[in-house]
Amino acid sequence: MTDKKNKQPFYLIDTDADFYRPLGVRLAICISVACWAAIEIYNGDGFWGVLSGAAALYCVYALFLSYNPPPKVEAPVRPADDDEEEPEAETPKEKEEDEPPKAS
């Protein structure tokens, strides 16, 4: 049997996800669900209109009224490895050996 104290709470919209951070995404979700409710009511489907209207109100509540953006997590900076050797610059003598002989 699982311990209920360690169980995560169930949310319809997990606002801790970075997906919901941009304002445009949250607006698009709320507007699309509200349009869905309006279309259902316009077509005379009262049950689906009320159901989708309640979903739109929940979206507004979860994504605007009680929204607390998650803290930004920056990627850790990886220190440079001292073991990696950088390619050495060619010496002038090596450059002369690589060049073809000059015609006189």
Biopython code that builds the backbone (N, CA, C, O; Angstrom):
import numpy as np
from Bio.PDB.StructureBuilder import StructureBuilder

atoms = [
    (1, "MET", "N", (0.846, -1.172, 0.000)),
    (1, "MET", "CA", (0.000, 0.000, 0.000)),
    (1, "MET", "C", (0.895, 1.239, 0.000)),
    (1, "MET", "O", (1.874, 1.295, 0.744)),
    (2, "THR", "N", (0.572, 2.213, -0.813)),
    (2, "THR", "CA", (1.412, 3.404, -0.910)),
    (2, "THR", "C", (1.101, 4.381, 0.208)),
    (2, "THR", "O", (-0.013, 4.436, 0.730)),
    (3, "ASP", "N", (2.103, 5.135, 0.550)),
    (3, "ASP", "CA", (1.961, 6.136, 1.604)),
    (3, "ASP", "C", (1.376, 7.408, 0.997)),
    (3, "ASP", "O", (1.950, 7.959, 0.057)),
    (4, "LYS", "N", (0.244, 7.885, 1.518)),
    (4, "LYS", "CA", (-0.416, 9.060, 0.957)),
    (4, "LYS", "C", (0.340, 10.351, 1.230)),
    (4, "LYS", "O", (0.104, 11.350, 0.550)),
    (5, "LYS", "N", (1.234, 10.359, 2.196)),
    (5, "LYS", "CA", (1.985, 11.574, 2.506)),
    (5, "LYS", "C", (2.989, 11.905, 1.412)),
    (5, "LYS", "O", (3.273, 13.080, 1.180)),
    (6, "ASN", "N", (3.532, 10.898, 0.735)),
    (6, "ASN", "CA", (4.532, 11.109, -0.302)),
    (6, "ASN", "C", (3.926, 11.241, -1.690)),
    (6, "ASN", "O", (4.649, 11.457, -2.663)),
    (7, "LYS", "N", (2.614, 11.113, -1.793)),
    (7, "LYS", "CA", (1.951, 11.154, -3.090)),
    (7, "LYS", "C", (1.827, 12.595, -3.579)),
    (7, "LYS", "O", (1.449, 13.485, -2.817)),
    (8, "GLN", "N", (2.152, 12.822, -4.874)),
    (8, "GLN", "CA", (2.024, 14.141, -5.482)),
    (8, "GLN", "C", (0.550, 14.506, -5.626)),
    (8, "GLN", "O", (-0.259, 13.635, -5.945)),
    (9, "PRO", "N", (0.173, 15.770, -5.400)),
    (9, "PRO", "CA", (-1.224, 16.159, -5.613)),
    (9, "PRO", "C", (-1.547, 16.158, -7.105)),
    (9, "PRO", "O", (-0.668, 16.357, -7.944)),
    (10, "PHE", "N", (-2.807, 15.934, -7.418)),
    (10, "PHE", "CA", (-3.250, 15.890, -8.816)),
    (10, "PHE", "C", (-3.700, 17.275, -9.258)),
    (10, "PHE", "O", (-4.562, 17.886, -8.625)),
    (11, "TYR", "N", (-3.122, 17.764, -10.332)),
    (11, "TYR", "CA", (-3.513, 19.039, -10.919)),
    (11, "TYR", "C", (-3.905, 18.804, -12.370)),
    (11, "TYR", "O", (-3.267, 18.025, -13.078)),
    (12, "LEU", "N", (-4.953, 19.482, -12.804)),
    (12, "LEU", "CA", (-5.318, 19.399, -14.216)),
    (12, "LEU", "C", (-4.298, 20.131, -15.072)),
    (12, "LEU", "O", (-3.982, 19.694, -16.179)),
    (13, "ILE", "N", (-3.786, 21.238, -14.565)),
    (13, "ILE", "CA", (-2.761, 22.015, -15.259)),
    (13, "ILE", "C", (-1.568, 22.122, -14.312)),
    (13, "ILE", "O", (-1.670, 22.710, -13.235)),
    (14, "ASP", "N", (-0.446, 21.552, -14.720)),
    (14, "ASP", "CA", (0.763, 21.594, -13.896)),
    (14, "ASP", "C", (1.512, 22.893, -14.204)),
    (14, "ASP", "O", (2.271, 22.968, -15.170)),
    (15, "THR", "N", (1.292, 23.897, -13.381)),
    (15, "THR", "CA", (1.879, 25.213, -13.650)),
    (15, "THR", "C", (3.361, 25.280, -13.320)),
    (15, "THR", "O", (3.982, 26.323, -13.528)),
    (16, "ASP", "N", (3.943, 24.210, -12.816)),
    (16, "ASP", "CA", (5.386, 24.188, -12.579)),
    (16, "ASP", "C", (6.171, 23.922, -13.858)),
    (16, "ASP", "O", (7.393, 24.063, -13.874)),
    (17, "ALA", "N", (5.490, 23.544, -14.916)),
    (17, "ALA", "CA", (6.174, 23.269, -16.180)),
    (17, "ALA", "C", (6.584, 24.583, -16.847)),
    (17, "ALA", "O", (5.874, 25.586, -16.764)),
    (18, "ASP", "N", (7.738, 24.557, -17.506)),
    (18, "ASP", "CA", (8.221, 25.747, -18.207)),
    (18, "ASP", "C", (7.354, 26.097, -19.414)),
    (18, "ASP", "O", (7.432, 27.214, -19.925)),
    (19, "PHE", "N", (6.539, 25.166, -19.869)),
    (19, "PHE", "CA", (5.667, 25.404, -21.019)),
    (19, "PHE", "C", (4.715, 26.563, -20.776)),
    (19, "PHE", "O", (4.384, 27.293, -21.710)),
    (20, "TYR", "N", (4.269, 26.744, -19.538)),
    (20, "TYR", "CA", (3.279, 27.773, -19.213)),
    (20, "TYR", "C", (3.911, 29.115, -18.854)),
    (20, "TYR", "O", (3.182, 30.049, -18.520)),
    (21, "ARG", "N", (5.216, 29.250, -18.908)),
    (21, "ARG", "CA", (5.874, 30.501, -18.537)),
    (21, "ARG", "C", (5.520, 31.666, -19.473)),
    (21, "ARG", "O", (5.227, 32.751, -18.972)),
    (22, "PRO", "N", (5.531, 31.500, -20.814)),
    (22, "PRO", "CA", (5.208, 32.639, -21.683)),
    (22, "PRO", "C", (3.736, 33.044, -21.567)),
    (22, "PRO", "O", (2.844, 32.199, -21.497)),
    (23, "LEU", "N", (3.512, 34.347, -21.548)),
    (23, "LEU", "CA", (2.154, 34.874, -21.433)),
    (23, "LEU", "C", (1.299, 34.474, -22.628)),
    (23, "LEU", "O", (0.111, 34.191, -22.471)),
    (24, "GLY", "N", (1.884, 34.447, -23.808)),
    (24, "GLY", "CA", (1.140, 34.097, -25.020)),
    (24, "GLY", "C", (0.569, 32.690, -24.980)),
    (24, "GLY", "O", (-0.540, 32.453, -25.458)),
    (25, "VAL", "N", (1.309, 31.770, -24.421)),
    (25, "VAL", "CA", (0.833, 30.386, -24.321)),
    (25, "VAL", "C", (-0.371, 30.321, -23.386)),
    (25, "VAL", "O", (-1.368, 29.668, -23.693)),
    (26, "ARG", "N", (-0.274, 30.997, -22.253)),
    (26, "ARG", "CA", (-1.390, 30.983, -21.298)),
    (26, "ARG", "C", (-2.618, 31.668, -21.877)),
    (26, "ARG", "O", (-3.740, 31.202, -21.680)),
    (27, "LEU", "N", (-2.414, 32.770, -22.589)),
    (27, "LEU", "CA", (-3.544, 33.450, -23.234)),
    (27, "LEU", "C", (-4.187, 32.565, -24.297)),
    (27, "LEU", "O", (-5.412, 32.475, -24.372)),
    (28, "ALA", "N", (-3.375, 31.919, -25.110)),
    (28, "ALA", "CA", (-3.906, 31.069, -26.183)),
    (28, "ALA", "C", (-4.742, 29.922, -25.620)),
    (28, "ALA", "O", (-5.780, 29.578, -26.185)),
    (29, "ILE", "N", (-4.305, 29.339, -24.530)),
    (29, "ILE", "CA", (-5.059, 28.241, -23.922)),
    (29, "ILE", "C", (-6.414, 28.730, -23.421)),
    (29, "ILE", "O", (-7.446, 28.118, -23.696)),
    (30, "CYS", "N", (-6.400, 29.840, -22.682)),
    (30, "CYS", "CA", (-7.663, 30.357, -22.127)),
    (30, "CYS", "C", (-8.620, 30.814, -23.222)),
    (30, "CYS", "O", (-9.821, 30.557, -23.138)),
    (31, "ILE", "N", (-8.113, 31.477, -24.230)),
    (31, "ILE", "CA", (-8.973, 31.974, -25.316)),
    (31, "ILE", "C", (-9.546, 30.816, -26.117)),
    (31, "ILE", "O", (-10.721, 30.847, -26.485)),
    (32, "SER", "N", (-8.741, 29.796, -26.395)),
    (32, "SER", "CA", (-9.262, 28.679, -27.186)),
    (32, "SER", "C", (-10.338, 27.902, -26.431)),
    (32, "SER", "O", (-11.320, 27.470, -27.034)),
    (33, "VAL", "N", (-10.170, 27.722, -25.140)),
    (33, "VAL", "CA", (-11.191, 27.006, -24.365)),
    (33, "VAL", "C", (-12.459, 27.856, -24.241)),
    (33, "VAL", "O", (-13.567, 27.321, -24.283)),
    (34, "ALA", "N", (-12.306, 29.170, -24.088)),
    (34, "ALA", "CA", (-13.472, 30.051, -24.017)),
    (34, "ALA", "C", (-14.215, 30.083, -25.362)),
    (34, "ALA", "O", (-15.445, 30.122, -25.390)),
    (35, "CYS", "N", (-13.473, 30.067, -26.465)),
    (35, "CYS", "CA", (-14.122, 30.004, -27.793)),
    (35, "CYS", "C", (-14.868, 28.694, -27.974)),
    (35, "CYS", "O", (-15.951, 28.661, -28.558)),
    (36, "TRP", "N", (-14.287, 27.623, -27.475)),
    (36, "TRP", "CA", (-14.953, 26.332, -27.532)),
    (36, "TRP", "C", (-16.278, 26.393, -26.771)),
    (36, "TRP", "O", (-17.289, 25.877, -27.247)),
    (37, "ALA", "N", (-16.279, 27.011, -25.612)),
    (37, "ALA", "CA", (-17.510, 27.141, -24.830)),
    (37, "ALA", "C", (-18.537, 27.984, -25.574)),
    (37, "ALA", "O", (-19.720, 27.644, -25.593)),
    (38, "ALA", "N", (-18.099, 29.074, -26.186)),
    (38, "ALA", "CA", (-19.019, 29.938, -26.931)),
    (38, "ALA", "C", (-19.634, 29.203, -28.125)),
    (38, "ALA", "O", (-20.822, 29.363, -28.404)),
    (39, "ILE", "N", (-18.846, 28.413, -28.816)),
    (39, "ILE", "CA", (-19.365, 27.655, -29.967)),
    (39, "ILE", "C", (-20.390, 26.628, -29.505)),
    (39, "ILE", "O", (-21.425, 26.450, -30.148)),
    (40, "GLU", "N", (-20.112, 25.957, -28.404)),
    (40, "GLU", "CA", (-21.062, 24.962, -27.891)),
    (40, "GLU", "C", (-22.380, 25.622, -27.483)),
    (40, "GLU", "O", (-23.454, 25.089, -27.765)),
    (41, "ILE", "N", (-22.304, 26.766, -26.828)),
    (41, "ILE", "CA", (-23.520, 27.468, -26.418)),
    (41, "ILE", "C", (-24.271, 27.989, -27.644)),
    (41, "ILE", "O", (-25.500, 27.925, -27.688)),
    (42, "TYR", "N", (-23.551, 28.499, -28.627)),
    (42, "TYR", "CA", (-24.167, 29.016, -29.852)),
    (42, "TYR", "C", (-24.899, 27.900, -30.603)),
    (42, "TYR", "O", (-25.962, 28.136, -31.176)),
    (43, "ASN", "N", (-24.341, 26.698, -30.603)),
    (43, "ASN", "CA", (-24.964, 25.572, -31.301)),
    (43, "ASN", "C", (-26.097, 24.934, -30.501)),
    (43, "ASN", "O", (-26.753, 24.011, -30.984)),
    (44, "GLY", "N", (-26.328, 25.414, -29.291)),
    (44, "GLY", "CA", (-27.450, 24.914, -28.507)),
    (44, "GLY", "C", (-27.128, 23.716, -27.634)),
    (44, "GLY", "O", (-28.036, 23.092, -27.086)),
    (45, "ASP", "N", (-25.861, 23.385, -27.495)),
    (45, "ASP", "CA", (-25.462, 22.280, -26.630)),
    (45, "ASP", "C", (-25.145, 22.839, -25.245)),
    (45, "ASP", "O", (-23.998, 23.163, -24.941)),
    (46, "GLY", "N", (-26.170, 22.946, -24.422)),
    (46, "GLY", "CA", (-26.021, 23.560, -23.107)),
    (46, "GLY", "C", (-25.083, 22.799, -22.181)),
    (46, "GLY", "O", (-24.285, 23.399, -21.462)),
    (47, "PHE", "N", (-25.186, 21.461, -22.203)),
    (47, "PHE", "CA", (-24.339, 20.677, -21.316)),
    (47, "PHE", "C", (-22.862, 20.882, -21.640)),
    (47, "PHE", "O", (-22.063, 21.155, -20.744)),
    (48, "TRP", "N", (-22.492, 20.748, -22.928)),
    (48, "TRP", "CA", (-21.087, 20.914, -23.321)),
    (48, "TRP", "C", (-20.648, 22.364, -23.191)),
    (48, "TRP", "O", (-19.475, 22.638, -22.937)),
    (49, "GLY", "N", (-21.580, 23.291, -23.363)),
    (49, "GLY", "CA", (-21.243, 24.701, -23.172)),
    (49, "GLY", "C", (-20.886, 25.016, -21.730)),
    (49, "GLY", "O", (-19.923, 25.735, -21.463)),
    (50, "VAL", "N", (-21.667, 24.474, -20.801)),
    (50, "VAL", "CA", (-21.383, 24.690, -19.382)),
    (50, "VAL", "C", (-20.092, 23.973, -18.984)),
    (50, "VAL", "O", (-19.282, 24.513, -18.231)),
    (51, "LEU", "N", (-19.909, 22.766, -19.490)),
    (51, "LEU", "CA", (-18.704, 22.010, -19.166)),
    (51, "LEU", "C", (-17.445, 22.709, -19.675)),
    (51, "LEU", "O", (-16.468, 22.836, -18.938)),
    (52, "SER", "N", (-17.461, 23.162, -20.924)),
    (52, "SER", "CA", (-16.285, 23.849, -21.463)),
    (52, "SER", "C", (-16.143, 25.252, -20.875)),
    (52, "SER", "O", (-15.028, 25.764, -20.771)),
    (53, "GLY", "N", (-17.250, 25.878, -20.490)),
    (53, "GLY", "CA", (-17.165, 27.169, -19.802)),
    (53, "GLY", "C", (-16.494, 27.033, -18.434)),
    (53, "GLY", "O", (-15.706, 27.887, -18.026)),
    (54, "ALA", "N", (-16.821, 25.947, -17.738)),
    (54, "ALA", "CA", (-16.169, 25.688, -16.458)),
    (54, "ALA", "C", (-14.674, 25.418, -16.663)),
    (54, "ALA", "O", (-13.846, 25.835, -15.853)),
    (55, "ALA", "N", (-14.338, 24.723, -17.745)),
    (55, "ALA", "CA", (-12.923, 24.477, -18.048)),
    (55, "ALA", "C", (-12.203, 25.785, -18.356)),
    (55, "ALA", "O", (-11.050, 25.964, -17.965)),
    (56, "ALA", "N", (-12.876, 26.702, -19.057)),
    (56, "ALA", "CA", (-12.272, 28.004, -19.353)),
    (56, "ALA", "C", (-12.052, 28.805, -18.073)),
    (56, "ALA", "O", (-11.014, 29.447, -17.912)),
    (57, "LEU", "N", (-13.018, 28.771, -17.170)),
    (57, "LEU", "CA", (-12.844, 29.474, -15.894)),
    (57, "LEU", "C", (-11.708, 28.873, -15.076)),
    (57, "LEU", "O", (-10.955, 29.596, -14.423)),
    (58, "TYR", "N", (-11.585, 27.544, -15.113)),
    (58, "TYR", "CA", (-10.483, 26.905, -14.406)),
    (58, "TYR", "C", (-9.142, 27.306, -15.018)),
    (58, "TYR", "O", (-8.174, 27.528, -14.290)),
    (59, "CYS", "N", (-9.074, 27.401, -16.344)),
    (59, "CYS", "CA", (-7.839, 27.819, -17.014)),
    (59, "CYS", "C", (-7.456, 29.237, -16.606)),
    (59, "CYS", "O", (-6.285, 29.514, -16.347)),
    (60, "VAL", "N", (-8.429, 30.130, -16.550)),
    (60, "VAL", "CA", (-8.149, 31.508, -16.136)),
    (60, "VAL", "C", (-7.665, 31.527, -14.691)),
    (60, "VAL", "O", (-6.724, 32.247, -14.359)),
    (61, "TYR", "N", (-8.302, 30.741, -13.837)),
    (61, "TYR", "CA", (-7.887, 30.699, -12.440)),
    (61, "TYR", "C", (-6.456, 30.146, -12.300)),
    (61, "TYR", "O", (-5.612, 30.736, -11.626)),
    (62, "ALA", "N", (-6.205, 28.997, -12.953)),
    (62, "ALA", "CA", (-4.914, 28.325, -12.778)),
    (62, "ALA", "C", (-3.776, 29.063, -13.475)),
    (62, "ALA", "O", (-2.659, 29.097, -12.960)),
    (63, "LEU", "N", (-4.045, 29.657, -14.648)),
    (63, "LEU", "CA", (-2.965, 30.243, -15.440)),
    (63, "LEU", "C", (-2.775, 31.741, -15.219)),
    (63, "LEU", "O", (-1.776, 32.301, -15.669)),
    (64, "PHE", "N", (-3.713, 32.406, -14.534)),
    (64, "PHE", "CA", (-3.553, 33.846, -14.307)),
    (64, "PHE", "C", (-3.730, 34.236, -12.841)),
    (64, "PHE", "O", (-2.867, 34.907, -12.276)),
    (65, "LEU", "N", (-4.820, 33.830, -12.224)),
    (65, "LEU", "CA", (-5.110, 34.294, -10.872)),
    (65, "LEU", "C", (-4.197, 33.675, -9.818)),
    (65, "LEU", "O", (-3.735, 34.371, -8.914)),
    (66, "SER", "N", (-3.938, 32.387, -9.928)),
    (66, "SER", "CA", (-3.093, 31.739, -8.927)),
    (66, "SER", "C", (-1.739, 31.312, -9.493)),
    (66, "SER", "O", (-1.027, 30.531, -8.863)),
    (67, "TYR", "N", (-1.379, 31.811, -10.666)),
    (67, "TYR", "CA", (-0.131, 31.396, -11.323)),
    (67, "TYR", "C", (1.077, 32.012, -10.626)),
    (67, "TYR", "O", (1.149, 33.224, -10.426)),
    (68, "ASN", "N", (2.006, 31.163, -10.269)),
    (68, "ASN", "CA", (3.271, 31.583, -9.690)),
    (68, "ASN", "C", (4.361, 30.928, -10.535)),
    (68, "ASN", "O", (4.573, 29.720, -10.428)),
    (69, "PRO", "N", (5.062, 31.706, -11.380)),
    (69, "PRO", "CA", (6.013, 31.078, -12.297)),
    (69, "PRO", "C", (7.114, 30.328, -11.553)),
    (69, "PRO", "O", (7.593, 30.781, -10.513)),
    (70, "PRO", "N", (7.510, 29.175, -12.094)),
    (70, "PRO", "CA", (8.585, 28.427, -11.452)),
    (70, "PRO", "C", (9.896, 29.186, -11.582)),
    (70, "PRO", "O", (10.079, 29.930, -12.546)),
    (71, "PRO", "N", (10.800, 29.016, -10.644)),
    (71, "PRO", "CA", (12.086, 29.717, -10.746)),
    (71, "PRO", "C", (12.869, 29.216, -11.949)),
    (71, "PRO", "O", (12.824, 28.035, -12.294)),
    (72, "LYS", "N", (13.591, 30.142, -12.583)),
    (72, "LYS", "CA", (14.397, 29.761, -13.738)),
    (72, "LYS", "C", (15.609, 28.976, -13.250)),
    (72, "LYS", "O", (16.287, 29.362, -12.298)),
    (73, "VAL", "N", (15.852, 27.886, -13.917)),
    (73, "VAL", "CA", (17.000, 27.059, -13.588)),
    (73, "VAL", "C", (18.017, 27.234, -14.705)),
    (73, "VAL", "O", (17.760, 26.891, -15.859)),
    (74, "GLU", "N", (19.173, 27.774, -14.343)),
    (74, "GLU", "CA", (20.215, 27.981, -15.336)),
    (74, "GLU", "C", (21.064, 26.724, -15.444)),
    (74, "GLU", "O", (21.308, 26.029, -14.458)),
    (75, "ALA", "N", (21.505, 26.452, -16.655)),
    (75, "ALA", "CA", (22.347, 25.292, -16.875)),
    (75, "ALA", "C", (23.686, 25.505, -16.188)),
    (75, "ALA", "O", (24.263, 26.588, -16.279)),
    (76, "PRO", "N", (24.178, 24.499, -15.511)),
    (76, "PRO", "CA", (25.468, 24.661, -14.846)),
    (76, "PRO", "C", (26.588, 24.850, -15.860)),
    (76, "PRO", "O", (26.594, 24.236, -16.927)),
    (77, "VAL", "N", (27.524, 25.703, -15.505)),
    (77, "VAL", "CA", (28.656, 25.970, -16.390)),
    (77, "VAL", "C", (29.684, 24.876, -16.176)),
    (77, "VAL", "O", (30.120, 24.618, -15.054)),
    (78, "ARG", "N", (30.058, 24.246, -17.258)),
    (78, "ARG", "CA", (31.037, 23.168, -17.169)),
    (78, "ARG", "C", (32.433, 23.760, -17.175)),
    (78, "ARG", "O", (32.780, 24.498, -18.097)),
    (79, "PRO", "N", (33.245, 23.456, -16.169)),
    (79, "PRO", "CA", (34.597, 24.006, -16.152)),
    (79, "PRO", "C", (35.430, 23.400, -17.281)),
    (79, "PRO", "O", (35.208, 22.264, -17.699)),
    (80, "ALA", "N", (36.376, 24.173, -17.755)),
    (80, "ALA", "CA", (37.241, 23.710, -18.830)),
    (80, "ALA", "C", (38.131, 22.591, -18.310)),
    (80, "ALA", "O", (38.660, 22.659, -17.201)),
    (81, "ASP", "N", (38.283, 21.576, -19.120)),
    (81, "ASP", "CA", (39.148, 20.460, -18.739)),
    (81, "ASP", "C", (40.596, 20.844, -18.997)),
    (81, "ASP", "O", (40.949, 21.292, -20.088)),
    (82, "ASP", "N", (41.417, 20.665, -17.992)),
    (82, "ASP", "CA", (42.835, 20.964, -18.158)),
    (82, "ASP", "C", (43.544, 19.852, -18.910)),
    (82, "ASP", "O", (44.648, 20.053, -19.417)),
    (83, "ASP", "N", (42.926, 18.682, -18.987)),
    (83, "ASP", "CA", (43.557, 17.554, -19.653)),
    (83, "ASP", "C", (43.565, 17.702, -21.169)),
    (83, "ASP", "O", (44.440, 17.164, -21.846)),
    (84, "GLU", "N", (42.598, 18.426, -21.693)),
    (84, "GLU", "CA", (42.524, 18.590, -23.138)),
    (84, "GLU", "C", (43.635, 19.521, -23.600)),
    (84, "GLU", "O", (43.829, 20.611, -23.061)),
    (85, "GLU", "N", (44.351, 19.061, -24.607)),
    (85, "GLU", "CA", (45.433, 19.878, -25.137)),
    (85, "GLU", "C", (44.937, 20.631, -26.351)),
    (85, "GLU", "O", (44.221, 20.084, -27.190)),
    (86, "GLU", "N", (45.319, 21.876, -26.437)),
    (86, "GLU", "CA", (44.971, 22.679, -27.591)),
    (86, "GLU", "C", (45.992, 22.402, -28.680)),
    (86, "GLU", "O", (47.161, 22.163, -28.378)),
    (87, "PRO", "N", (45.572, 22.430, -29.948)),
    (87, "PRO", "CA", (46.536, 22.190, -31.020)),
    (87, "PRO", "C", (47.595, 23.291, -31.022)),
    (87, "PRO", "O", (47.296, 24.480, -30.907)),
    (88, "GLU", "N", (48.820, 22.854, -31.155)),
    (88, "GLU", "CA", (49.916, 23.814, -31.142)),
    (88, "GLU", "C", (50.013, 24.511, -32.494)),
    (88, "GLU", "O", (49.697, 23.929, -33.531)),
    (89, "ALA", "N", (50.447, 25.747, -32.465)),
    (89, "ALA", "CA", (50.630, 26.501, -33.704)),
    (89, "ALA", "C", (51.862, 25.971, -34.427)),
    (89, "ALA", "O", (52.835, 25.542, -33.807)),
    (90, "GLU", "N", (51.793, 26.012, -35.760)),
    (90, "GLU", "CA", (52.921, 25.533, -36.539)),
    (90, "GLU", "C", (54.096, 26.494, -36.408)),
    (90, "GLU", "O", (53.932, 27.713, -36.383)),
    (91, "THR", "N", (55.254, 25.921, -36.327)),
    (91, "THR", "CA", (56.456, 26.760, -36.289)),
    (91, "THR", "C", (56.801, 27.170, -37.709)),
    (91, "THR", "O", (56.382, 26.501, -38.654)),
    (92, "PRO", "N", (57.546, 28.242, -37.888)),
    (92, "PRO", "CA", (57.906, 28.680, -39.247)),
    (92, "PRO", "C", (58.642, 27.601, -40.027)),
    (92, "PRO", "O", (58.498, 27.529, -41.247)),
    (93, "LYS", "N", (59.422, 26.765, -39.362)),
    (93, "LYS", "CA", (60.164, 25.713, -40.058)),
    (93, "LYS", "C", (59.196, 24.682, -40.647)),
    (93, "LYS", "O", (59.405, 24.206, -41.763)),
    (94, "GLU", "N", (58.118, 24.328, -39.890)),
    (94, "GLU", "CA", (57.138, 23.376, -40.380)),
    (94, "GLU", "C", (56.385, 23.944, -41.565)),
    (94, "GLU", "O", (56.047, 23.201, -42.486)),
    (95, "LYS", "N", (56.114, 25.234, -41.568)),
    (95, "LYS", "CA", (55.401, 25.877, -42.676)),
    (95, "LYS", "C", (56.234, 25.780, -43.944)),
    (95, "LYS", "O", (55.697, 25.544, -45.026)),
    (96, "GLU", "N", (57.574, 25.966, -43.810)),
    (96, "GLU", "CA", (58.427, 25.913, -44.987)),
    (96, "GLU", "C", (58.441, 24.518, -45.582)),
    (96, "GLU", "O", (58.521, 24.377, -46.802)),
    (97, "GLU", "N", (58.363, 23.479, -44.754)),
    (97, "GLU", "CA", (58.389, 22.115, -45.249)),
    (97, "GLU", "C", (57.100, 21.781, -45.980)),
    (97, "GLU", "O", (57.124, 20.973, -46.909)),
    (98, "ASP", "N", (55.981, 22.371, -45.598)),
    (98, "ASP", "CA", (54.700, 22.081, -46.217)),
    (98, "ASP", "C", (54.522, 22.802, -47.553)),
    (98, "ASP", "O", (53.736, 22.357, -48.389)),
    (99, "GLU", "N", (55.233, 23.897, -47.765)),
    (99, "GLU", "CA", (55.067, 24.667, -48.999)),
    (99, "GLU", "C", (55.789, 23.982, -50.147)),
    (99, "GLU", "O", (56.858, 23.403, -49.957)),
    (100, "PRO", "N", (55.196, 24.048, -51.358)),
    (100, "PRO", "CA", (55.892, 23.461, -52.505)),
    (100, "PRO", "C", (57.115, 24.325, -52.875)),
    (100, "PRO", "O", (57.156, 25.516, -52.568)),
    (101, "PRO", "N", (58.066, 23.735, -53.509)),
    (101, "PRO", "CA", (59.259, 24.515, -53.885)),
    (101, "PRO", "C", (58.893, 25.620, -54.865)),
    (101, "PRO", "O", (58.020, 25.453, -55.717)),
    (102, "LYS", "N", (59.575, 26.747, -54.729)),
    (102, "LYS", "CA", (59.310, 27.900, -55.598)),
    (102, "LYS", "C", (60.089, 27.744, -56.895)),
    (102, "LYS", "O", (61.261, 27.368, -56.900)),
    (103, "ALA", "N", (59.408, 28.045, -57.991)),
    (103, "ALA", "CA", (60.077, 27.993, -59.292)),
    (103, "ALA", "C", (60.840, 29.277, -59.510)),
    (103, "ALA", "O", (60.321, 30.357, -59.228)),
    (104, "SER", "N", (62.093, 29.182, -60.020)),
    (104, "SER", "CA", (62.850, 30.395, -60.250)),
    (104, "SER", "C", (63.007, 30.688, -61.711)),
    (104, "SER", "O", (63.627, 31.686, -62.078)),
]
sb = StructureBuilder()
sb.init_structure("model")
sb.init_model(0)
sb.init_chain("A")
sb.init_seg("    ")
for serial, (resi, resn, name, xyz) in enumerate(atoms, 1):
    if name == "N":
        sb.init_residue(resn, " ", resi, " ")
    sb.init_atom(name, np.array(xyz, "f"), 0.0, 1.0, " ", f" {name:<3s}", serial, name[0])
structure = sb.get_structure()
